[in-house]
Amino acid sequence: MKILSSPVMILCMLILFTVPAYADASLHDSNIQFVDVLNQQIRIYETGCGQPVLLIHGLPGCIEDWESIMPELSKRFRVVAYDRPGHGFSSANNLKYNLDYNADIAFAIVDKLGLENPVIVGHSYGGSITLAMAVRDVSTIKAFVSVSPVISIKGKPDLIFKILKIPLMGSALRLFIKLFGHNMVKKGMEVAFDPNQKDMPRDFINKRCMIISLPHNVVTTAREEMAICPDLSNITNHYDKINKPLFIVHGSSDRVVPVGDAISLHEKVPGSKLILLKETGHMVQYAKPTELIKVIEEAAD
C-alpha cells in the first residue's frame, strides 16, 4: 500500500506538513538553531534536559509534527526534533532521497549534538528511518520507537510524483495547491486523523494553508516516495541484525498505513514490542500523546 492512498491525499499532505517555525507560537525562536550536518543546514528544535530523545518526522513533514508531545516530554528528557533535509526549512544540497541517507543524517545529528544513549523516535516515513538505523551497528543508541512505520509499498508510485519531479509542472501544481488547497487539506486530514478528527487542533488546517510550500519540499517528497520501494526491500533483509530494543506503536484504525504492516514487522524482529492503540488512526502523536509518551519513557528506562 502506498503511503498516501490517492493523488488528492498526496496534495493535501504536501501543504499540511511544510510548516515554517513562525507558524506555531508554541515553538520559541530561542529553541531553534541551524546546524551544519553532512553539508546540510539542518533546522533543529531543542528543549528540556535529561536523557536525549530524537524525533524524526514523516514524509513530508517538519519539526511541528511533534508539537503535541514535546512540551510534556521536555519535563523529563532533552528533546531534539529536526526538519529532515529537503523538508521544512532545512537545506537540500545534493540530496540522496533514500532511507540510508536519512539514517546517516540522524546519526550525524546524534554525534554533532553529543546526544548520549538517545531514544530514537520516528513517525510514518520517519518510522522507516528508525528501522534503517536499527539494522546497523548502533551501540550508541538506547532504543528505537517506530510510530505508524511504513514497511511495505505495493504497486507503482502514483503518476503525480513523476509530475512533481518536473520543475515547471511541479511549480504550476504548487500554485494550484495554494489557490485551491484548503478543501483538499481538510478532506485529506480527515483520512489521516480518522477516527480521531476531534483531536485535530482547531487552527490546524487554516494555519498550514496560509503557508506556501517551499519548492524543495515538493521535490524531496516526490523523490523519496519514488525511492521507498527498494529502500524497504533492503531493510527487510536485515531485520535479524536489530539487537537494540524496538518498540512498534500503531493505531488499529490507521487508514494510511495498514495495521497489518506493524504486526508483520513485529513478527519479523525478534524481541520487538508491539503496542496497538485501539480506535486510533495514523496521527498517533495527536490522538494518543499520553500513551506514546509512556512508550518513550519505557524505551528510555
N, C-alpha and C positions, 0 to 999 in steps of 0.2 A: 504493500500500500504506500502511496505517495505521502510525503509529509503533509502536504496540503491537498485536500481532496478535489479541488476544482480551480479553474482559472480565476473565478471570482474570489475564492478564498485566498488565492495567492496574492491578488492585487490588494486585498484588504490587509494582509499581513505586512506587505511592503510598506504601507503607510504606517500601520499601527506601531511597529517596533522600531522605527527610525526616529528617535526622540532625543533632541539635544538636552543638555543638563538644565538649561534655564526653563524648560517646560514643566519642571516639577520642583515646587518650592520646598519639598521635603529633603532635597539633596542640596546641602550647603556648599557654596563655592570653595570654602576653606578645606573641604574634604576631598576636593577634586584636583588631580595633578595629571600631567602628561609625562610619561616615562619612555625613554628610548629602549626598545626591546627588539633585538634582531632586525635592526634597520627600520623599525616601525615606531611611530609616535602613538603610544597606547594611552587612551584616556582611562584613568583609574579613579575609583572612589574608595576611600578607606575610612573606616570608623571603628571605634571601640578598641579594646585591648584584651589580651589573653591569648589563648591558642588560636592560630590563624585558621580562617575558613575562606577559601577562594571560590567565588561564584562565577559560573560560566553560562552565559545566555544562549538562546537558541538561534534559529535561522528563519528570518532575520531577527535582530534583537539589539539590546543595549543595556547599559547599567540599570536603567529604570525598571527593567523587568523584575527586579528583586526588591522593589520599594516596599512590598507588603511584609517582608520578613527581616530586612536589615536593621530597623530600629530595635527590635526585640533581641535579635542575635547579638547585636553590639553590646548588650548588657553583660555578656559573658565572654564573647570572642572578639578577636581582631578580625574584622570583616573586610574583605577586599573583593570588589567587583570591577569588571573592566569591559569596555567595548572591544569586541574581537576585531582584528584587522579587517578593514573594509566595511565595518559596521559602525553606527553611531558617529562619533567624532574622531575615531582612530584613523590613522592613515592607511593607505592601500598601495604601498610601494612594492611593485613586482611580486604580487601575492602568488602563493601556491594555494589553490582553492580546494584544499582537502583536509581530512581529519588529522593526518600526521603532522601537517604544518601547524594546525591549530593546537595540537598537543605540544609541539615544540615551543610555541608562544607561551602556553600555560606554564610549562616547566621553566622557561626563561624568566617569567614574572615571579615565580616562586624564588628563584635564585636572586633576581635583581632586588627584590624587596626583603630578602632574608626571612622568608616565611618558614619557620622551623616546624617540621612534623605537621603540615597542614591537612585539613579535611578538604577534599575537592568535591564541589557540588555542581552538577550541570543539569540543565533543563532541555528536553527535546533534542535538538542537534547538539546542544551542549552536553547532554547525557551521553551521546555517542562519543564526544571528545573525551569524557572521563574514561570510557572503555578503551579508546586509543591510547590513553595514558597508562591505564592499569595493566595492559598486556606487556608493557616494558619493564625494565628493571627500575622499580620505584621504591628503593629503600628509604628515600627521604620523605615519603608520603605516609600519613597516618591511615587514611581510609578514603573511599570513594562513595559518593551518594549520587546515583543516577536517577533523575526525576523524569518520568514520561519519556524514556530514551527511544530514539529511532534505531531499530536494529535490523529492519528489513524493508526493502522497497521493491514492490512488484510492478512490472510493466515499465514502459519507457517514460522519461520525463516529459511533462506537458510541453506542447509547442511554444507556449508563452515564454518559457525560459530561453529558448533559442532566439525568440524575437528580442527579449530584453538584452541579449548579448550584442545585438546590432546597435551601434551608437545612435544613429539618427532615429530609428524606430523606437528604441528604448526611451529616448528623450521625449518623443511625441506621446508615448504611452504614459510617461510620468506626468505630463501636462494633463492628459485625460484624467488620471487618477486625482490630481489636485482639484480639478473642476468638479468631478462627479463622484468623489470617493466616499463621502460621508455615509450614504446608504449602504455602499458595498462594505465599508468597515463594520457598520452596525450588524449587517447580516452575517458577515464572516465571524465576528466575535461571538455572536450567539452560538455558533457551532463550537468555537474553541472553549467557551465558558460553560456550555451546556453540560450538565443540568444546573449549573451554579451561576446563572446570569445575575442573581441578586447580589453576588459578591463582586461584581464589576463596579469599580468606583464611579460615582455619579458623573464626574467630568472626564472619565477615561477616554471616550471616543472623541469628544469635542477638542480636548487638549491635544490629541495626536493628529487630528485632522487639520489643525492650524499649522502644522509643520510640513514644509515641503521636503520630501525625501531627498537626501543627498545622492548625487549620481553614482558614487562608488558603492553605496549600499545596494542599489538595484543590481549592479553588475555582479557584486560579490554573491548576493543571494542566488542569482541565476547560475553562476558558475559552480557554487558549492552544491546546489541541487543537482546539476548535471553530473557531478563527480561522485556523488554519495554512494551509488550502487557498488562500484568496485572497491571503494573505501570500506564499506561494511563487510564485503566478502573477505577482504584481507584480515579484518579484525576477528571475524568469526573463527577463522582457522587458528587463532592464538588464544582463545579463551582459557585453555588449560594452563597458560602461563600466569594467570592472575593469582597472585599469592597475598594480596592485601584485602582487608575486609571490603566487601562490596554490598551496598545497600541499594535495592531497587525499589523506587516508590512510583506507584502508578494508580491513576484513577480507574475504577471499574467501569465507568461510563464514558471513557475517553473516545471522542469521535474523530480525533486527528491521528493518533497512534493507537492501534488496537491493543487491548489489554493482553491478548494472546501473545503479543511480542514480548511483553515483560515476563510472562510465565515461561516462555521458551528460553529467554535469557537466563532466568533463574535456574532452569534445569541444566543449562549448559555450563554454568560457572559453579563448580563445587564450593560449598561453604558460603555462598551468597545468601543474603536475607531479602525476602520479598515482602514488601508492605503494600497491600492492596487497600485502597481507600474507597469505601462504598459511596455511591451516588456522587462521584467526583469526576470531573472532566479533565481536559488537558492542562488547564491553568491551575495546577495543584497549589502553587505558592499563594494564590489569591483565595482559592476555595478552602484550603485546609492549612493555613500558615502555622497554626499551633502544632498540628500533627507533624508537619515537615520539620519544624524546629526540633521537636523531640527526637526525630530520627537523626538529625545532625548532631545533637547532643550525645546520643548513644554512640554514634560513629567516633566522636571525639574522646570518649571515655576509654 
